Amino acid sequence: MVKVNPHYAEVSENYMFLDVVKRARAFTEKNPGVKILKLAIGNTTEPLVPSVVAAMHASVDKLAARESYTGYGDEQGNTDLRQAVATWYGARGVTLDASEVFISDGAKPDCANIVSIFSDESIVAIQDPVYPVYRDANTIGGRRIVYMAATEANGFVPALPSEHADIIFLCSPNNPTGAVMTREQLQAFVDYALANKSVIIFDAAYSEYIRDANIPRSIYEIPRAVECAIEIQSFSKAAGFTGVRLGWTIVPQALATEDAAAGALNKYWHRRQSTMFNGASNIAQEGGLAALSPQGQKETHEQVDYYMENARVIREGLTKAGFTVFGGESAPYIWLKCPAGLSSWQFFDQILEKAHVVTTPGSGFGGNGEGYMRVSAFGHREDIEEAVRSIAANLKAV
Ligand SMILES: Cc1ncc(COP(=O)(O)O)c(C=O)c1O
């Protein structure tokens, strides 16, 4: 008799955001005609930049003609795109070879799938609060999880794992807290990984939101990180590809573990991807190539600036209204402390009912997120301004 994976019983029934959507929908049904402003899900709202649009149109045209039509692409992704990714890192002082770049259809699947190249016995360290994918994917995979607390006391950057961890997930700039890790803090994790023969999975999906020049945008800015770290990147937030779907994962040739010599893990991930993934859309990859071009970088950086201005509006508006906020300075997320000891869901309901704004309860990201809300800077400027005005006018900050 077939049996289901028992670990599904250990995760909540829905991916967190569904509960947020359900409550917002229930409010709309009870209050028809009331406009709701959404500062909840980290979903991009501004159109693709012109150079990406042109490249994707051209890509469709190529597919429309017999002479230029292409089917399945190169196994690790478009060769030009992989080279462009390596060059992009090179401009940041990080030397990588195109053979270390694996193009994907986004960071989320890679965050979940990458652990498959390691033993199921691996102990996984993740932050609390955390981007739920690391927690839920490893729970479903039946792995033991060790939590690293990210609290107001440590500036939302966790200390090293308190017990041995084989795989360590880090995310900077952080979703949900908006905190960033300094060079010294990252160095401490790299030192830990080298000393304990652990591997860091570094999620750099928000690297382009970093405004402080001293904050590393890649884990590979830390010496010897290529020996102990995998980096996962995304075009979603950097170039508005949330619906287009494109990302990459770096598995360095130098990465080694106790039982795998340098090069072996790169081969395993190649084997995994070429067996269980058939490549990202060729249209998306042409768009990604354009996004990494000098003109594409200029245009996408302007778009990121737009979202970061939204973040400033939220941060300063809420602070002026008397709320305590964190993050939002090198990240598109503001971590808002619930006033008067309210729980995340209690404050969620108040913000929804009194200000007609949807935010994300911090408790959905882990126990240490209780008492906080995540406010997303992804949205049209006018909606962001209206939402901040409404919260300030309709809610008590103490
Ligand atoms: C930290 C982090 N990593 C990865 C992702 C997902 O990226 P992608 O759209 O490339 O799957 C998100 C999306 O919100 C995220 O917040």
PDBQT file of the ligand as one rigid body, heavy atoms in Angstrom, charges set to zero:
ROOT
HETATM    1  C1  LIG A 401      14.484  35.600  -0.090  1.00  0.00    +0.000 C 
HETATM    2  C2  LIG A 401      13.815  35.192  -1.335  1.00  0.00    +0.000 A 
HETATM    3  N1  LIG A 401      14.379  34.277  -2.118  1.00  0.00    +0.000 NA
HETATM    4  C3  LIG A 401      13.792  33.856  -3.245  1.00  0.00    +0.000 A 
HETATM    5  C4  LIG A 401      12.570  34.378  -3.642  1.00  0.00    +0.000 A 
HETATM    6  C5  LIG A 401      11.894  33.853  -4.869  1.00  0.00    +0.000 C 
HETATM    7  O1  LIG A 401      12.539  34.233  -6.006  1.00  0.00    +0.000 OA
HETATM    8  P1  LIG A 401      12.045  33.725  -7.435  1.00  0.00    +0.000 P 
HETATM    9  O2  LIG A 401      10.895  34.586  -7.835  1.00  0.00    +0.000 OA
HETATM   10  O3  LIG A 401      13.246  33.897  -8.298  1.00  0.00    +0.000 OA
HETATM   11  O4  LIG A 401      11.644  32.292  -7.304  1.00  0.00    +0.000 OA
HETATM   12  C6  LIG A 401      11.947  35.330  -2.871  1.00  0.00    +0.000 A 
HETATM   13  C7  LIG A 401      10.638  35.863  -3.288  1.00  0.00    +0.000 C 
HETATM   14  O5  LIG A 401       9.955  36.579  -2.627  1.00  0.00    +0.000 OA
HETATM   15  C8  LIG A 401      12.569  35.741  -1.681  1.00  0.00    +0.000 A 
HETATM   16  O6  LIG A 401      11.999  36.641  -0.887  1.00  0.00    +0.000 OA
ENDROOT
TORSDOF 0
